């Protein structure tokens, strides 16, 4: 998760267990539009299709998305839209599930799935660097499906929700930018996955193009610092979001934000 940053440095903030695993989240974001009666989900986590060996390797806990929706009086059938930042297994594994007969079916049967064209195409033919992260069981049933909405480039896809693109982590990753004209939030996904990654040089070994990631982070963080935009951390165990600032040498968390 920290690339070339020495363990003696990163473990001060993110201590590892005896198998070198750190505490992380797969934090999804629910956006509710009461005017247009939409329940919009950004990413949907690992899902529950993986076997015991996989769960042990990554120390995966129970899949809690259905439970969390239930706390809000919602069911998966109530989700109208799923925005896929990218199709890595830890972000979109929950898009499909196995029915009682062991057949792949949609977890959110009424939802439109918003996918960035370049990432959708890359998911089918990934490069050697992130091939293991694109598992077709998580998205294959949407090939040619009317519920799949392919987006090409940066645009507003729903009222108050526009997309920003990055290329450093993987090809064609999209980030929902949510704004009411006064307040704003950027869902960072894997361009800034944890609060520790607010530092520009802290990039993941998973990134396909780490120097590109650094340039993209500078742009994102500069704008967020200037406009007081909340940056949303998908994988951070310590805070769901933050406002950031420049300390003269690097960016840092200025204020934790709990949504």
Secondary structure, 3 states (H helix, E strand, C coil): CCCCCCHHHHCCCCCECCCCCECCCCCCEEEEECCCCEEEEECCECCCCCCHHHHHHHCCCCCCHHHHHHHCCCCHHHCCEEECCCCCHHHHHHHEEECCCCCEEECCCCCEEEEEHHHHHHHHCCCCCCHHHCCHHHCHHHCCCCCEEEECCCCEEECCEEEEEECCCCCCEEEEEEECCCCEEEECCCCCCCHHHHCCCCCCCCCCCHHHHHHHHHHHHHHHHHHCCEEECCCCCCCCEEEEEECCCCEEEEEEECC
